[in-house]
Amino acid sequence: MNLNQRIKSFSELGDFLSQFCSENETNSNHRLNSVFYDDFKALTSRVSNENLWFTPFHVHASINGICTFLSKEKLEKWLSKYPVSNENTELKVAVIMAGNIPMVGFHDMLSVLISGHHFIGKLSSKDNQLLDFISKILIEINPEFKALISFQSDRLSGENKFDAIIATGSNNSARYFEAYFGKYQHIIRKNRTSVAVLSGNESKEDLIALGKDIFLYFGLGCRNVSKLYVPTSYDFTKLLDCWKDYAYVGNHSKYANNYDYQRSLLLMNKIEHFDNGFLLLSENQSIASPIGLVNYEFYSEIKSLNESLKSNSDLIQCIVSNKLDASIPFGKAQEPELWDYADNVDTIAFLSNLKSK
């Protein structure tokens, strides 16, 4: 399978998945529908029953995010600057995936396969069906993928036969990954989260869009905003009023339990905070925050704030703002392009330069 065939295959996958970009699925009479449409539709509902964090709304939102970059034009643009092998290689790349949001490991799976390598996937127990099903769709599109895709049910160890590994997990699991897989060519990712920098001059539309960056996936993603940097004397009332449309998160039992727990802690410890009934805001220097709570910190000078953000760059996935250069617009944190790499590590550059053992 050459590179053009790989690109064409993933583009067709995007065409099929585009029927599931919202909860109101649309049947476009795609050629694969007779085999996969009903089963995939049922699966998007079933995973929501097995993992309560994966609501149908969020499963479809994740599919929509994937579909935005699975076009022939974007795939070609993405790969044009890399020495990607035109033919399949003999290299095997293991990928240990996280399970915090639906199909969070898709970009790694795409990157390995589009590079012509063999993909060995270790799915999270929290998200172990969607990508497996998508692999079956890929194989139907191009049967050559059958020899290139496998999933490992047992724990991967340093004794497994692969040439490189990409592993995503917590700071604790990253230490385990380093110990077991350090001898391989590797990308090992740790905990990250995202922040927003406000000037106080944002429009109502900006602030509503910021709510999407905070509440989508209940704040579980590394691209979710978990901390706000605001100017001194910032009016939080205006901000909280703009997020009324996201009150639906408070109806979700697991989110509500986390919100109630964090609220109790703040009240018991007499910590000042803001509360709109489904989200808490508390002044805290920590960048990461628990579910149901967003930290904030005041700043007086943008230059010193920039320096602080740079010094903590290894903790931050992305910065949402209309004030800083190279930041992401409000509402776009969960819409990365193909070239917006996790932890700012260029996955395709890594995969294009792999060497056999």
C-alpha positions in Angstrom: 0.0 0.0 0.0 1.6 3.3 -1.0 1.1 6.7 0.6 -1.6 7.9 -1.7 -3.6 4.7 -1.0 -3.3 5.3 2.7 -4.4 8.9 2.4 -7.4 7.8 0.3 -8.4 5.1 2.8 -8.4 7.5 5.7 -10.3 10.1 3.7 -13.0 7.5 3.0 -13.0 6.6 6.7 -13.7 10.3 7.3 -16.6 10.2 4.8 -18.2 7.2 6.6 -17.7 8.7 10.1 -19.1 12.1 9.0 -22.6 10.4 9.3 -22.1 10.3 13.1 -20.9 13.8 13.8 -24.0 14.6 15.9 -26.5 12.6 17.9 -28.9 13.1 14.9 -27.1 10.6 12.7 -27.5 11.0 9.0 -27.5 8.2 6.5 -25.6 9.3 3.4 -25.9 5.9 1.6 -22.1 5.4 1.9 -21.0 2.2 0.3 -20.0 0.8 3.7 -23.3 1.4 5.3 -24.8 -2.0 4.5 -22.0 -3.6 6.6 -21.2 -1.1 9.3 -23.8 1.7 9.7 -26.2 0.0 12.1 -23.5 -1.7 14.2 -21.5 1.5 14.6 -24.7 3.5 15.5 -25.4 0.9 18.2 -21.9 1.0 19.4 -21.9 4.8 19.9 -24.8 4.2 22.3 -23.5 1.1 24.0 -20.1 2.7 25.0 -22.1 5.4 26.8 -23.7 2.7 29.0 -20.4 1.0 29.8 -18.5 4.2 30.5 -20.8 6.9 31.9 -18.3 9.7 31.1 -18.7 8.9 27.4 -22.2 10.4 26.9 -23.6 10.1 23.4 -23.1 13.9 23.0 -19.4 13.5 23.8 -18.9 10.4 21.6 -20.3 12.2 18.6 -18.3 15.4 19.5 -15.1 13.3 19.4 -16.1 11.8 16.0 -16.8 15.3 14.7 -13.3 16.4 15.8 -11.8 13.5 13.9 -13.8 14.1 10.8 -12.6 17.7 10.6 -9.1 16.6 9.7 -9.8 13.4 7.7 -10.0 15.1 4.3 -7.6 14.3 1.4 -6.5 17.9 1.3 -5.6 18.2 5.0 -3.9 14.8 5.1 -1.8 15.8 2.1 -0.9 19.2 3.5 0.0 17.5 6.8 2.4 15.0 5.4 3.9 17.2 2.6 6.9 18.3 4.7 7.9 14.9 6.0 9.9 12.1 4.4 7.1 9.6 4.9 7.8 6.2 3.3 5.8 5.7 0.1 5.7 1.9 0.7 4.8 0.0 3.9 7.7 -0.5 6.2 8.6 -3.5 8.4 8.7 -1.4 11.5 6.3 -2.2 14.4 5.1 0.6 16.6 3.2 0.0 19.9 0.8 2.6 21.1 -0.5 2.7 24.7 -3.6 4.8 24.7 -5.3 6.9 27.4 -9.0 6.6 28.0 -10.0 10.0 29.3 -12.1 11.0 26.3 -13.6 8.9 23.5 -11.0 7.8 20.9 -8.3 10.0 22.3 -5.7 7.7 20.8 -7.0 8.0 17.2 -4.3 10.5 16.1 -1.6 8.2 17.2 -3.2 5.3 15.4 -3.6 7.4 12.3 0.0 8.6 12.5 1.5 5.1 12.7 -0.6 3.7 9.9 -0.3 6.7 7.6 3.5 6.4 8.0 3.4 2.9 6.6 4.3 1.1 9.9 2.6 -1.8 11.7 0.3 -0.6 14.5 0.1 -2.5 17.8 -2.5 -0.9 19.9 -3.0 -1.3 23.7 -6.5 0.2 24.4 -7.5 1.6 27.7 -10.1 -0.4 29.6 -12.2 2.8 29.6 -12.2 3.1 25.8 -11.7 -0.4 24.3 -14.3 -0.7 21.6 -14.5 2.4 19.3 -11.0 2.2 17.8 -11.2 -1.5 17.4 -14.4 -1.1 15.4 -12.8 1.7 13.3 -9.9 -0.7 12.5 -12.4 -3.1 11.0 -13.8 -0.3 8.8 -10.3 0.5 7.6 -9.7 -3.1 6.7 -12.9 -3.2 4.7 -11.8 -0.1 2.9 -8.3 -1.5 2.1 -7.7 -5.2 3.1 -3.9 -4.5 3.3 -4.6 -2.9 6.7 -5.3 -6.3 8.1 -1.6 -7.2 8.2 -0.8 -3.8 9.7 -3.2 -3.5 12.6 -3.3 -5.5 15.8 -4.5 -4.9 19.3 -2.7 -6.3 22.4 -5.0 -7.4 25.2 -2.2 -8.3 27.6 0.1 -5.7 29.2 2.9 -4.6 27.0 6.3 -5.2 28.4 9.9 -4.7 27.5 9.9 -8.2 26.1 7.4 -7.5 23.4 8.6 -7.4 19.8 8.3 -3.9 18.5 10.7 -1.2 17.2 9.2 1.9 18.9 6.5 2.9 21.4 4.2 5.8 22.0 2.7 5.8 25.5 0.2 8.3 27.0 -0.7 8.3 30.7 -0.3 10.0 34.0 2.9 11.2 35.6 3.0 8.0 37.6 2.5 5.7 34.6 5.1 7.7 32.7 7.7 6.6 35.2 6.7 3.0 34.6 6.8 3.5 30.9 10.3 5.0 31.1 11.5 2.0 33.2 10.1 -0.6 30.9 10.4 1.0 27.5 13.3 3.4 27.8 15.5 1.2 25.6 13.1 1.6 22.7 12.7 4.6 20.4 9.8 6.3 22.2 7.4 9.1 22.9 6.2 9.1 26.5 3.5 11.7 27.4 2.6 12.8 30.9 -0.2 14.8 32.5 -1.0 18.1 30.8 -3.9 20.5 30.9 -4.8 23.8 29.3 -5.2 27.4 30.5 -7.0 30.6 29.3 -5.7 34.1 29.5 -8.4 36.8 29.8 -8.0 40.5 29.3 -11.4 41.6 30.6 -12.4 42.9 27.2 -13.7 39.7 25.8 -17.1 39.8 24.1 -20.0 37.8 25.4 -19.5 35.4 22.4 -15.9 34.9 23.5 -16.9 33.9 27.0 -19.6 31.6 25.9 -17.1 29.9 23.6 -14.7 29.6 26.5 -17.3 27.5 28.2 -16.9 24.9 25.5 -13.2 24.7 26.2 -14.0 24.1 29.9 -17.1 21.9 29.8 -16.7 19.7 26.8 -15.9 16.1 27.9 -16.6 17.3 31.4 -13.1 18.8 31.6 -11.4 15.4 31.3 -9.2 16.2 28.3 -5.7 17.6 28.3 -7.0 20.3 26.0 -9.7 21.3 28.5 -9.1 24.6 30.2 -8.6 24.0 33.9 -7.2 27.4 34.9 -8.0 31.1 34.1 -5.5 33.9 34.3 -7.5 37.2 34.8 -6.6 40.8 35.4 -6.8 42.3 38.9 -10.4 43.1 39.9 -11.9 40.9 37.2 -15.7 40.6 37.2 -16.4 36.9 37.6 -20.2 37.5 37.7 -20.3 38.4 34.0 -18.2 35.3 33.2 -20.4 32.8 35.1 -23.6 34.3 33.6 -22.3 33.5 30.1 -22.1 29.8 31.0 -25.7 29.1 31.7 -26.1 27.0 28.6 -23.6 24.5 30.0 -25.7 23.8 33.1 -26.5 20.3 31.6 -23.2 19.0 33.0 -24.8 19.3 36.5 -27.4 16.7 35.5 -24.7 14.1 35.0 -24.4 12.0 38.1 -20.6 11.5 38.1 -19.9 15.1 37.3 -22.4 16.3 40.0 -20.7 14.0 42.6 -17.4 15.6 41.8 -18.8 19.1 41.9 -20.6 18.5 45.3 -17.4 17.0 46.8 -15.3 20.0 45.7 -17.9 22.4 47.0 -18.0 20.7 50.4 -14.2 21.0 50.6 -14.3 24.7 49.9 -17.0 25.3 52.4 -15.5 23.2 55.2 -12.1 24.9 54.7 -13.8 28.4 54.4 -12.1 29.0 51.1 -13.5 31.9 49.1 -14.9 30.9 45.8 -17.5 31.5 43.1 -20.3 29.0 42.5 -22.9 29.1 39.7 -24.6 25.8 40.7 -22.5 23.5 38.5 -19.0 25.0 38.4 -16.7 26.4 41.1 -14.0 29.0 40.6 -11.3 29.2 43.2 -8.1 31.3 43.4 -5.2 28.8 43.3 -1.8 28.8 41.7 -2.0 25.2 40.6 -2.5 24.8 36.8 -4.5 21.5 37.1 -7.8 21.4 38.8 -10.3 18.6 39.7 -13.6 18.0 37.9 -16.2 20.6 38.8 -13.7 23.2 39.7 -11.6 25.7 37.7 -8.7 27.6 39.3 -8.0 31.2 38.6 -5.0 33.5 39.3 -4.7 37.3 38.9 -2.0 38.9 36.9 -1.0 42.6 36.6 1.5 42.5 33.7 1.2 40.4 30.6 5.0 40.2 30.1 5.5 38.5 33.5 2.6 36.2 32.9 4.1 35.2 29.6 7.3 34.3 31.4 5.4 32.3 34.0 3.6 30.3 31.3 6.8 29.6 29.5 8.4 28.3 32.7 5.4 25.9 33.1 5.2 24.9 29.4 5.8 21.2 30.3 2.5 21.3 32.2 0.4 23.1 29.6 -1.1 21.6 26.5 -2.5 24.7 25.0 -3.3 28.4 25.8 -6.7 29.8 24.9 -6.8 33.6 24.5 -7.3 36.5 22.0 -4.5 38.4 23.8 -1.4 36.3 23.3 0.5 35.3 20.2 0.3 31.6 19.2 -2.7 31.1 21.4 -5.9 29.3 20.4 -9.2 31.2 19.8 -11.9 30.8 22.4 -14.0 27.7 21.7 -11.3 25.9 19.6 -9.3 24.1 22.2 -10.9 20.8 21.4 -10.6 21.2 17.6 -6.9 20.5 17.0 -5.5 20.3 13.5 -3.4 17.2 12.4 -0.2 19.2 13.1 -1.3 20.3 16.6 0.7 17.5 18.4 0.2 16.4 21.9 2.9 17.7 24.3 4.3 19.6 21.2 6.2 16.5 20.2 6.1 16.0 16.4 4.7 12.5 16.0 5.2 12.2 12.3 8.8 13.5 12.5 9.4 10.8 15.1 7.8 8.0 13.0 9.4 9.1 9.7 12.9 8.8 11.3 12.5 5.4 13.0 15.3 2.9 12.6 14.9 -0.8 12.7 16.6 -2.7 15.6 
